[in-house]
């Protein structure tokens, strides 16, 4: 196998929405196209980074693209003569010191996505099938559980508008939804909690009072006092989960929260390596029978590293079913189906065209099946494919 070319660009995904921590007015994403040939075949794989992290043109141009294009055929070919994303990953990470998993993990993850897309295309199979055959004993799920992530803060958006948004998601086939909390502008803790409880109760009324169909997300804004205050108020609702209430690296404080809040906690989307994930499992007090791990392969060095993370979780008594990746993209959806994860996030109305799945694949009762499209399936999502094809 030989890397023929690597092209990169930057695509805007800006909007006026905000969560409890950041707004998305200047958000961008890196896009890449990696062309590979070998065994008489040629394929181009595509990749991009998830929302919440900015494009990485500098790191890609200065370090990771040159290393990938300079990789030898032996480095990117496995023992069966196939494209080897793990070998390519090792070539990209040459001369990188341990630690410091911030932005470089995003750059490597973008290229890793494209390499897996190309690998599956070269074999003429969907990525979920390739993953099931290589790593899951040939077993793939019939469909993935997905939930609609939204409920962002927006200028002039009140409770009525929030409820209308959630109604649209239900009409699209989702039965589980997620909304932002903790981000009411210009208010103290008491006022913010009062406002958020009104928002939560309105959405729960729409959901028939079933807290298991609603997730809430703080995006890491709270300290322990605020997290515990909200936890006490949220406990009676029995929500699907209470997401990222604390700074993602504050493991001991997560452990304290878990001692006081019995229902599920979700976190991990801002941890970008197997080692950081292991620290969370060792020291974060999370409970493998109920809590949710949201590591995003597109942001955390890609699937090569994510496979190491899944192995670590099994060694620590966690099931892959506890993993529901952040990002709402087709890459993670393939991984969820092929490796037997617990599901995947979805963005029906935001972060277009990167959020959402194939155009003609319906969501039914918060479950989505996979099309039989070689690779990740970008070609079945027209608006996204048009952006990616701009690199050709």
N, C-alpha and C positions, 0 to 999 in steps of 0.2 A: 504494500500500500504506500501511496505517496501523497503528501499534501501539495496540491497544485497551486492553490491561492487562498488567501484570507483577505476579505474586505470588511471594513467596518464603517459605521455611520452613527449619527445621533438623531433620534426621533423625539419630538415633543409629546409629552402626555400631561400637559398642564391643564388645570381647571381651577375653579374658584372654591372648591371644597376644602375642608379642613377637618383634622381629627383633634384629639385633645392635646397634641404636641406640636404638629407642623401643619402648614398649609401646602397645597400642591400647585401654587400659582406659577412656579418655575421648574417643575419636575420634568426630567428628561430620562431617556432610556438609550442604552447602547444597543445597536443591532449589528450582527455579523453574518457573513456568508463564508463558509469553509468548503472548498471544493477538493474532493479526494478522488483518486483513481487507482485501480489495481485489479488484477484478474480479469482484464478486459472490460471492466465496468467503470463508470464515472458517476458521481453524485455530488450534489451541493446540499449541505446541511445549513440550517439557519438557527440563530440564537439571539436572545435578548435578556435584559435583566428585569426583575420584577419591580413594581412600583415601590416607592418609599426610599429607594437608593438612586442616586443620580448616575447618568452616563459616565463611563470611564474611558474616554478616548485617549487620554495621556498614558495611563497604565497599559492599555492595549497596544498603543503604537510604540512605546518605548521598551517594553519588556516582553509581554506575553505573545503578541503576534509574531515578532521576530524569532522567538524561541520555537514557536510552533512551525513556522515555515522552514526553519533550519533543521528541524528534527529529521533524522535519517529514516529510511524505509523500515529498518529493523526496529527502531524505537516505536513506530506507530502500527506495527503489524504483530498480531498474536501468533501463537503456535499453530493455529489452524489456517493461517494466511488471511485473516480478517482484519479490518480496521480495529485497532485497540485503543479506545479512549483512555484507558488507564496508562498506557505507555505514553500517549500524547500528553496526558496530565503531568506525568513525571518530567517530561521534557520542558513543559511550560514552567514548572516550579523549580527548575535547576537554579541554584544560587540564591534561593529565597530562604531567609532564616526562619526558624520556628517562631510562633507567636505573631502578633500584629495582624489579626484576621479581619481588619476593617474593610477597606475598599478593594484590596487586591483579590479578595475572595469573590467579589462581584465580577471583576474582569475575567477571572478564570472561569467562573460559572457561566458566563455568556458563551465563551468558546466551547466549554464542555457540552453545553446544550446542542450547539451546532454539530459537534462531533458525533453525539449519539443519534441525532437526526440523520446524519450521513451514514452512520453504521447500519441503521435499520433500513435505509433506502437501498444500500448496496446489497442487502440480503433480500430485498423485496417484501419486507414484512412491516407491520406497524410496530412502533417501539414497545408498546405494552406486551406484544407477543414475544419479541426478542428478549425482554426482561424476564417474562415468565419462564421461558425455555431455559435461559442461562442461569437464573438465580432463584427460581421458585418452583422447581420440579415440574415445569410445564403448566402449572395451575395459574389461571388468570380469573379475576372476578368478572361476572357477567356485566356489572355496572358499578359505578362509584357513587357513594353518597356525597352530595354537594349541598352547600348552603349559600344563600345570597347575602353577600357582604355589602352593606350600604349604611344608611343612617348617619351620613356625615353632617357636620355643621356647615351651613351655607347662609350667606347674608339674607335675612328676611325669612328664613325657613323656620316655621313654628311646628307645633304638634300636629296640626291638621295636615300639613305638607308631608311630615314624616309618615303619618299613617297612610296617606295616599301612595307614597313611595313603596311601602311595605305591601299594600294591596296589589301594586303592579307586579311585585315579585311572586306573590301567591298566584297571580294570574298567569305567570310564566311557567308554573309548575313546581316552584320551590315551596316546601312546607316548613323549612327552617330558615330563619333570617338572623342577621346580625346588625347591631346599631352601635354607634359611638356614644360614649358617656364621658363625663369628667372634663369636658372642654367648653362649658358655657363661658363666654367671654366676660371679663370684668366683674366676676362675682366671687364671693368667699365660699368656703367649703359648705356651709349650711345652705346658702342660697343655691349653689350648684347642685347639691344633692336633692333639694326640693324640686328644682326644675327637671332633673334627670328622672326622678321617680314619677313625675307626671308624664314624661315621655315614655318611660317603660310601661307604665300602667295602661297607657293608650294603645300601645302596640300589643300588649298582652290581651287586651279586650278584643282586638282584631283576631288574635290567634286562639280565641275561645278560652283564655285563661291558662293555657298550657305553657308553663315556663320552659319545658323541655324543647320547645320550638324556637326559643329566643336566646341568642348569645349577646353579651355586651362586651365592649372593647374600650380599654382606657389608654392604650398605646404607650404604656410605661410612664405615665405622668405622675402617679401618686407616690408619696412617701408612706411609711407604715401607718401613721395616724389616719390619713385620708383613706388608705386602702381598707383598714379595719372598720372605719366609720361606714364606708359604702358597703362593706361585707355584711355588717350587721343589718343594714337596710335591705340588702338583696336576698339574704338567706331565705326569707319566707316564700320567695318567688320560685325557688327550685329551678333556676335557669340552666340551660344547656351547658353554659360555662361563663366564667368571669375571666376575661382575657387580659393579659399583660397589665395587671394592675400596678406593677412596680418596675423599676429599672431592671432590664433583663439580666444584668450582671450582678445584681444584689441577691446572691443566693440565700444567705442566712435570713434576710428579711422575708423572702418567699417562704422559707421554712416556718417562720413565725406566723405568717398569714395562714398557711395550711393548717396549723394547729388550731386556729380559731374559726376557720371557714370550712365547713364540711362538704358543700357541693363542689363540683368540678372547677378547677382552675386550668386555664390554657395559657401557654407561653412558649417562647423559643424562636419566634420568627426573626429576632435580631441577634441570634447566636449563629456564628458563621463558620464553625469548624466542629469536627468530631470531639476535639478536646474540650471546647467550651460546652458542648452538649453534655459531655461526661461530667463536667463539674456541676452542671445543673442537676443531673441525676444523682450525683453523690451528695450534694450539699443543699439542694433547693427544697427538700422536704416534700417533693411531689409524690403522689400516690398512684402506683401503676394500675390500680383497679378502677380509676375514674378520671384522672387528669389527662390533658391533651397536649401533645407536643407538636409545635407548628414550624419546625425547621424548614426552610425554603431552599430546595436544591439549587435554584437559579441564583441565589445570593450567597451560598455557602460552598464555593469551589465546585459546584456541580454534582452530578450523580456519582462520580467516582468517590468523592468524599461522603456523599449521602449513604452509599453502600456501607462504608466503614461505620457511620453513625448507627445505621440499623443493626449491624452486627454487635456494636457496643451495647445497644439497648437490650438485645436478646440476652447478652451475657449478664446484664444487671436485672433480669427478670421482667423486662417490659415487652409487650407484644407490639409488632408493627401496627396493629389495629389502633393503637393509641396515637398514631401519627396522622395528623390532618394538615398538610403543608399550606403555608401562606402563599399568596401570589396569584391565585385564580387563573393559572395559565395551563395550556395543553401539555406542557412538559410534565408538570407535577401530576396532572390527571392520568397520563400514561403510566407514571411510576406507581400511582395509587392502585390502578387496575392490575398492572403486571406483577407488583410485589405484595399485594394484599394489605394495603394501608387502610386506615379508617375512613378515608374520604379526601375531599379537596375543597378549597375555598373557590368561590365564584364571584365575579364582579359583573352583574348584568347591565349596569348603567354607567359605570365609571371606568377610567383608564383604557378607553377604547383607543386603538383596536386590539390592544394586548390582552385585555381581560375577556373572559368568556371562552366558549368552546366552538366546535365545528358548526357551521351555519345550519345544517339540516339535521342536527342531532337534538331531539327534544329533551327537556327535563320533565320527568314525571315523578311526583311525590319525592322531590329532592334527590332523584337518582338519574344518572346519565350513562348511557352505553357508549362504547367506542366504535368509531367507524373503521372499516377495513382499508385504511389509507397507509401506504408505506411511510415510514418515518414517524415523526411526531404528529403529523396531520395538518400542518399549516396550510397546505394547498386546499384544504376543505373549509378554510376561513378566509373568505375573499378579501375583506378589508385589510386584515393583517398580512396576508400573502402579498398584497400590492405594495405594502411598505417594505417588506423583506426583499421583494424582487427589485426594488430600486437600487440594490447593491450590485445586481448582475451587470 
